[in-house]
Amino acid sequence: MNNKIIMLIMSVLILISLSSIVWAVGISPGSTTIDFSPNLKKGVNFNIYNNEKKDINVFLNVEGELAQYVALHNTIVSFKASEESKSFSYDISLPSNIEKPGTHSARIIAIE
């Protein structure tokens, strides 16, 4: 019964690791909100940008209380200087219920 009342707003907040003071990597969209639905399975697309237009490797990781329900399709991304951006996705597989009502989140972290 609680599951019908509980709305889960999952914000995928994207944190960008800094190399010195310059942002070498960008991610869009910056956040995605998903309302809770028991056993929801959904794919979400996002883009990673090579802001400095240089050869780099980017490590992707998921953190936060809902991290166990988010599966990245790629965890290491390689960019050549000529590549401006690349498209990626992750899958969300929510459980049948979440004990504590309210806002819950998972964050995708990009580290150069």
C-alpha positions as CSV (number, residue, x, y, z in Angstrom):
1,M,0.0,0.0,0.0
2,N,2.9,2.4,0.8
3,N,4.3,1.9,-2.6
4,K,1.2,3.4,-4.2
5,I,1.6,6.5,-2.0
6,I,5.3,6.9,-2.2
7,M,6.7,9.0,-5.0
8,L,10.4,8.5,-5.6
9,I,12.2,11.3,-7.3
10,M,15.5,10.0,-8.4
11,S,17.8,12.8,-9.4
12,V,20.9,11.7,-11.2
13,L,23.2,14.5,-10.3
14,I,26.2,14.6,-12.5
15,L,29.4,15.7,-10.8
16,I,32.3,16.6,-12.9
17,S,35.8,16.0,-11.8
18,L,38.2,19.0,-12.3
19,S,41.6,18.8,-13.7
20,S,43.3,21.8,-12.0
21,I,40.9,24.6,-12.5
22,V,39.7,23.7,-16.0
23,W,36.7,21.5,-16.6
24,A,37.9,18.9,-19.1
25,V,34.7,16.8,-19.1
26,G,31.1,17.8,-19.4
27,I,27.9,15.8,-19.1
28,S,24.4,16.5,-20.4
29,P,21.7,16.5,-19.2
30,G,22.9,17.6,-15.7
31,S,20.0,15.7,-14.0
32,T,17.1,13.4,-14.7
33,T,14.1,13.0,-12.5
34,I,12.2,9.7,-12.4
35,D,9.0,9.1,-10.4
36,F,9.0,5.8,-8.4
37,S,7.2,2.9,-9.9
38,P,7.6,-0.6,-8.4
39,N,10.1,-2.8,-10.5
40,L,10.6,0.0,-13.0
41,K,13.1,-0.8,-15.7
42,K,14.2,2.1,-17.8
43,G,17.1,3.2,-20.0
44,V,18.4,6.7,-19.9
45,N,20.7,8.4,-22.4
46,F,23.3,11.1,-21.7
47,N,26.3,12.7,-23.5
48,I,29.9,13.2,-22.4
49,Y,31.7,16.2,-23.8
50,N,35.5,16.6,-24.4
51,N,35.6,20.3,-23.5
52,E,39.4,20.7,-23.9
53,K,39.4,18.7,-27.2
54,K,42.4,16.6,-26.2
55,D,43.2,12.9,-25.9
56,I,41.7,11.7,-22.6
57,N,40.3,8.7,-20.8
58,V,37.3,9.2,-18.5
59,F,36.2,6.9,-15.8
60,L,32.5,6.7,-15.0
61,N,31.2,5.5,-11.6
62,V,27.8,5.5,-9.8
63,E,27.5,6.8,-6.2
64,G,24.6,7.4,-3.8
65,E,21.9,5.5,-2.0
66,L,20.3,4.2,-5.2
67,A,23.6,3.3,-6.9
68,Q,22.9,-0.4,-6.7
69,Y,19.9,0.1,-9.1
70,V,21.9,1.9,-11.8
71,A,23.9,-0.1,-14.3
72,L,26.3,1.8,-16.6
73,H,26.9,0.4,-20.1
74,N,30.4,1.8,-20.1
75,T,32.8,2.6,-17.3
76,I,35.8,3.8,-19.2
77,V,35.5,6.3,-22.1
78,S,38.4,7.2,-24.4
79,F,38.3,10.4,-26.4
80,K,40.6,11.5,-29.2
81,A,41.3,15.2,-29.5
82,S,39.1,15.3,-32.6
83,E,36.1,13.9,-30.8
84,E,33.8,16.5,-29.3
85,S,31.2,14.3,-27.6
86,K,29.9,10.7,-27.3
87,S,26.5,9.3,-26.4
88,F,26.1,6.8,-23.6
89,S,23.3,5.2,-21.5
90,Y,22.6,3.5,-18.2
91,D,19.8,1.3,-17.1
92,I,17.7,1.8,-14.0
93,S,16.1,-1.3,-12.3
94,L,14.1,-0.1,-9.2
95,P,13.0,-2.5,-6.5
96,S,9.4,-3.4,-5.7
97,N,9.4,-1.0,-2.8
98,I,11.6,1.5,-0.9
99,E,11.2,1.6,2.8
100,K,11.8,5.3,3.4
101,P,9.5,7.8,1.4
102,G,11.0,10.9,-0.1
103,T,13.7,11.9,-2.5
104,H,16.5,9.4,-3.2
105,S,19.3,9.8,-5.6
106,A,22.2,8.2,-7.5
107,R,25.0,10.2,-9.0
108,I,27.1,9.4,-12.1
109,I,30.7,10.6,-11.5
110,A,33.0,11.4,-14.4
111,I,36.7,11.5,-13.6
112,E,39.5,12.3,-16.1
